[in-house]
Amino acid sequence: MDFEKQLDELFIAEKDIPAEFALPQELHQNEYLCNGEMKQWNGDIHTVLSPICIKTEDGLKRKVIGTYPLCTEIEAQESLDAAVQAYNNGRGEWPTMSVAERIKCVEQFTFKMLEKKGEVVKLIMWEIGKSYTDSVKEFDRTVEYINATIDALKDLDRQSSRFEIEQGIVAQIRRSPLGVVLCMGPFNYPLNETFTTLIPALIMGNTILFKPPKHGTLVHYPLLHAFKECFPKGVVNTIYGRGNNIIPPLMQSGKINVLTLIGSSKVANELKKQHPKVNRLRAILGLDAKNAAIVTANADINSAVKEIVLGSLSFNGQRCTALKIIFVHQSKVDQFLSKLSAEVNALKFGMPWESGVSITPLPEPNKPAYLKECIDDAISKGASVINENGGITKESFVYPAIVYPVTADMKLYREEQFGPIIPVIAFNDIEEPIEYLIESPHGQQVSIFSSESEEIASLIDPLINQVSRVNINCQCQRGPDIFPFTGRKDSAEGTLSVNDALRAFSIRSLVAIKLTEENKSLLNEIVNEHHSQFLSTNYIF
Ligand code: G3H
């Protein structure tokens, strides 16, 4: 089928949506979870428009899939009060509960979450346009992450179930919660990335204020009852509304102990500054990134192209880890561009439920216009779109564009496009991409493509001090989730991974006693009589 026709048939009529992928009905969320109750909301609402358009008699229309509350500062404050009360200065039921009991609550939650898999997966697909296959992967990866977190905490607790004796002092060292955690996730992994901070924060005994992303809110609705049923009241509270109205007052209250956000460095910096006592605020942040690929003269171009297509276009390039700029040695650039165009051309585009689909519609309403602006800017400064049909747009859909040659004066050189554009630069001297990374405000990851061990080694050492992960002959990515995920400069604060997150959301605390005969029997009594949750040798099997 020719491209024009394919594009014309991209969006379909309501009646043609395959029944197994259709949402059974619109989802109108008129409640929110606060202080252990699902509170009714009758105020303003946000109408959720899917990136998937529907063919109607009046043309293409983004499908309405439901609504959610647009609460105000008042409800946000109410949720904050509930979280503060549940923490109760570290004396609440949840922060003082034994680790084994907290694990049981999270296991019960996971069980209930699994019951909602079908519903959540479909909502991910409809709300953000992620392919059905990738939506299932996102759900499964999240459940695996929770299970791995439970195992890691068991290990951590086992290591802490003993005393250490040093210089006549006996101590038990554990990790304790920090307080109230404000947790905000991104739209591109609305379930996974939110839960990779929310679950570790929760299981370590903190209480949570959770604001779902603007695109990717309904995804969480089926799980609210599970939160309500599995945790003591006030431990998990949700807040909805326009972030710039409801979040600043929460920060200004000084009652947020941890800010965890996957989003932009601009927002994170503004929020942090609003806390009256910055030293009391811990921030765990996943922020902007503009990961580069460097394809040297010694690279295997076929395999480099395959990885670069995955790295730059998986979920339409909407990953913080996506490859967002490609440096190719001048001697290989023609070969690279022609193979890259062929690979991009072979990608299937269509509706997210279609099997094997790679390129799907984009959820952010202004994104197609922004991407066009980037492409137009590059063209006006001397670049071209290399691939046939690159950048052609239909409503929420943008066909991937390979833009070459990108130069320092173009938007695409520094801006994080977060969409299906692949900017390519040719270099002669390897110092050029190295200088780019040094000058960059970002420092998440880089991918090097080369078949020469000496060349690879000579790049690893200068680059590992610019970014936090150097990938050899493969795309940039977060996983496996057991590996540290972080960034330098404006790309992150703190480190996430199954193990690191448990540490990030807690503080090492200890009980120390002088080792006298009298203190020995006091210690034995506390431990043998199970008088304390903290001072305890209970072992989780
Ligand atoms: O958006 C950023 C995600 O953390 C990327 O995760 O590299 O596994 O797709 P991923």
Residues whose N, C-alpha, C, O or C-beta is under 5 A from the ligand:
A	BS01	G3H	Q318 R319 C320 T321 C476 Q477 R478 G479
